[in-house]
């Protein structure tokens, strides 16, 4: 698989690395009215959500600009400089391979923070037509104690959210 191209890095006011943007080695997805944000965390749930995006795009017969988002926990300055890209690329490798096999371009946004808040911020920044999430399937007790990223995004998203089981 081709190495993704680093397009942009983002730093906070103190100069700490807080975000990265990579593009597929093919063509970068153009800004279109048919843009989707896909959360990718290295899980089977995220892979199934990615496969659903590809199937839907193929069924629609239209170009879809796929914006992947990978959320990492907050890292110390040195850890972010030395490991943020590697962690994100490892987490997204299977999904990026899936898109490569389907000959679909993507753009990967890597951010640090709390998952639901990062997804909601990305919706505001990228203005996608919709969001696709893989559902982890927390039981009721886990959802109450830990909260659910999917539930929070469903409740607060200004755009449609597709949840893939």
N, C-alpha and C positions, 0 to 999 in steps of 0.2 A: 504494500500500500504506500502511496506517495505521502511524504511528510507534509502536514498542513502548513500553510504559509501564515506567519505571524503578520497581521495587518495593523494592529494597534495595541498599545499597552496603556493602562490608566493608572495614575498615581494619585494618592490623596495629598492634602496640603502639606504633610510632612515628608513627602517624597516616597512614601511606602507604596510598593506595587499592590494594587487592589483589584485589577482586572486585566484580562487579555482578550483579544479577538483574533481568531484564526479563520482562514478560508480553505476550502478544499482545493487541492492542486489543480482541479479542472477550472471551470468557470465559477465565479462567485455568484450566488443567487442575486438577481437584480431585485430592486425594490419594486414589488408589484402589488396590485390589490389583493393578490392571492398569496399572502405571506402567513406562515404559521410558526409559532414558537413551540419547540419541543424540549421538555426538560429531560436531561440525560444524566444518570448518576452511576452507571456501570451495572445496574441491576437487570435481571431478566424482565422486570416490569417495563423498564425504559426501552429495552430492545423490542418488546412486543408493541409498545406505543410507536416506535420508529417504523416497524414493519407495517403498522396500520396507516401511517402517514403515506408511505410509499404506495400501498394498495389503493388508498383513496385518490392520490394524485394520478395514478395510472388509470383508474376507473373514470375519473373526470376528464382525462385526456388533455389536461392543461398543465402549464408550468406552475410549480409551487416554489416560492422562495422559502426555504427551510432555515430557520434560525434556531440552532441548538443552544441550550443554556446548561452549563454545568456549574453547580454551586459547591464551593469548597468551604470548610470551616475557616474562621479567622486564623491566620497564621502570623507568627512574629515576622518582623521585617526580613531577617536573614532567611527564614524558612520559605517565605513567599518568593524571594529572589531566586532561591536555589531549587524550589520544588513545586511551585504553583503550576507551571506549565506541564511538568512531567506527571503530576497527579491527575490533572484534568485530561491530558491526552490518554493516560492509562484508563481512566474511567469511561472515556467515550470511544475507545478503540473499536469495540464490537459494533457499535452503531455507525461509526464512520465507515467501517468495512461494508456494512449492509448498504449504505448509501452509495458507496463506490461500485458495488456489484450491480446496483440498480441504475448506475450512471446518473445519479442525482447530485447536484451541487448542494453545498450547505455552508453556513457560516456559524462558527462556534464562539459563543460568548462565555468567558470564564469569569466568575465573580466570587467574592467571599462574603459570607453572611448567613442569615437565616433563610432557609429555602423559600418559604412562601413569600416573604417580603421581597426577596431578590427576583422572584418570578413576577410579582406584581409590579415592581419597579421596571423590569424589562418590558412588560406590556406597555407601560406608559412611554418608555423611551423608543421602542421599536415599532409600535403601533401595528401589531400583527392582526390578521383577520380573526385568528383564534389561537387557542392554546391546546396542546395535547400533553396529557400526563398519563403515566402508568400508575395504577393504583396498587399500593403495597398490601392492602388488606389487613389493616390493624383490626383487632377485635374491639368491641365496645369499650372495655376497660382501658386498653392501650390508647385508644383514641381520646378518651377523657383525660388520662394522665399526661400523655405526650402531645396531644393535639394532632391534627392531620393536615399536612401540607395541602393535600387535595381538597379537603373541606374548606380550608381558608381561601384557597384560590377560587373555588367554586362560588363562595359567598361574596367575594370582593372583586372578582374580575369584571371589567367593563366589556369584555369580549366573550364570545362563546368558548366553553371549555369542553373538550372531548376527553373523557376518562376511559382508558383502555384497561380492562381487568387483566 
